[in-house]
């Protein structure tokens, strides 16, 4: 049985709020369809590089995050280029940009 699905807007807002509660800067840099747009998290580790995480569903319906830009970090320009390419296929996507030198996903528990 799959988990209930949050609307994209609510999921992104929840991620931003988690970051705020943990004193980690985050902002929504792209707004898509509030109900069903794909969700990406751009984690900016500054001098450590960036990663883009893509929301996926496991076979059993659970939410998971895939490092869409690969295991190694990439430059911020490469991360932005990846997101821009995805937006050409899906203009309704959402992007939550997180500024965290440790490269942590706000949906990982615990992030602190």
N, C-alpha and C positions, 0 to 999 in steps of 0.2 A: 504494500500500500504506500502511496506517495504522500509526502508531507504537503499540507496546504500551501498554496503559492501566494506569496505577497505580490501586490502590484509593484511594478518597477519603481515608481516614484517613492513608495513607502520603504522599499528595500534600500534605496540610495539615501533617503532621509535617515533611516536607522543607522546606516554606516557612518554618516556624517555626525550623528548624535553620539555614537560610540566613541568616535575620535575626539569629539569635544569633551566628553566626560573624562577622557584619558589625557587631556591636554596635548593632543596630537593635531596639528593643523590639517584641515581637509576642506575641500570645496567642490561643489558640483561644477564641472567645467563644460559639460554638454548635457542638455536636457532632451529627452526623446519622448516617445509615447508614454504617458503616465501609467498606462495599464499593462502593456506587454512589451515594451522596448527591452532589448538586450542590455545587460549591465556589465560594465567593465570597471575595474579599479586600477588606476595608474598609481603605483607606489614610487615616489621620488625619493631616492636615498641620497640625493645630491652627489657628492664625490664618489659614492659607492655605486652609482648608476640607477637605472629605473627598471621596473618590471610592470607588465600589464597582465592583470588577472581577468579571466573570462569566466562568467557564471555558467556552470554546466549542471546538468542533472545526471545523477548516477542511475544505473539500471533500475534500482528500487525507488527512484524518485527523489532521493535526498539531494539537497543543494551541496555543491562542491565548487571549488575554484581551481581553474587550470592556468598555469603560467603560460599565457598565450605567446609571449615573446621568448620562450625557452627557459632553460634552467639558469643560464648565466644572465647577469644584468646587461642592459643595453643603455646606450646614450639616451638622453631625454629627446633628442631629435628623432632617433629611431623609434622610441615609444610613441611619440606623437604621430609619426608617419604610419605606424601600424594602426593606430586608432583612426586616422584619416582614411586609410584604405578600407577599414571595416565600415566606416560611415558611408562610403560610396555604395556598399551593398545593403546597408541597413541604416537609413537616415534617422530612425527612431531610437537609436541606442543612447544610453546614459553613460556618463563617465564621472566617477568620483575620484578626484586626485587627492592622495594622501602624502603628506610630507613627513617622512619618517626615516631617519638615517639607518635604523635597524631593519628596514624593509618589511615591516610586519603588516599583515592583512588585518583590517579592523574587525573582521568577522571571526578571526581565530580567537579562541578563548584559552587562556587570558592573553591579551595583547601587551600587558604591562610587563 
